[in-house]
Amino acid sequence: MAKPPKKPTLTPRAQAAQEERRAREAEALRENLRRRKQQARRRDAAEAEKT
């Protein structure tokens, strides 16, 4: 019977780097969302002032 292939494993250092990257990406996405919401609010306020 054939053995199932081994899953690749990360070294502790590589795993820590991957977690740090994911944390940075998550923070960047949250900041981007905040910025987009702020832009939308400003656009809505500008539209309200025009009318």
C-alpha positions in Angstrom: 0.0 0.0 0.0 1.3 3.5 -0.9 2.0 6.0 1.9 0.1 9.2 1.7 2.3 12.2 0.7 3.6 14.2 3.6 2.2 17.7 4.0 4.8 20.4 3.9 5.6 21.9 7.3 6.9 25.3 8.2 9.8 25.9 10.5 8.9 27.9 13.6 10.6 30.9 12.1 8.7 30.7 8.8 5.5 30.1 10.7 6.1 33.3 12.8 6.9 35.3 9.7 3.7 34.0 8.1 1.6 35.0 11.1 3.2 38.5 11.2 2.5 38.9 7.5 -1.2 38.0 8.0 -1.4 40.4 11.0 0.1 43.2 8.8 -2.3 42.4 6.0 -5.3 42.4 8.3 -4.3 45.8 9.8 -3.8 47.2 6.3 -7.3 46.0 5.3 -8.9 47.5 8.4 -7.1 50.8 7.7 -8.2 50.8 4.1 -11.8 50.1 5.1 -11.7 53.0 7.6 -10.3 55.3 4.9 -12.9 54.3 2.3 -15.8 54.8 4.9 -14.4 58.3 5.7 -14.2 59.1 2.0 -17.8 58.0 1.5 -19.0 60.1 4.5 -17.2 63.2 3.0 -18.8 62.6 -0.4 -22.2 62.2 1.2 -21.7 65.4 3.3 -20.6 67.3 0.1 -23.7 66.1 -1.7 -25.9 67.2 1.1 -24.4 70.7 1.1 -25.0 71.1 -2.6 -28.7 70.5 -2.3 
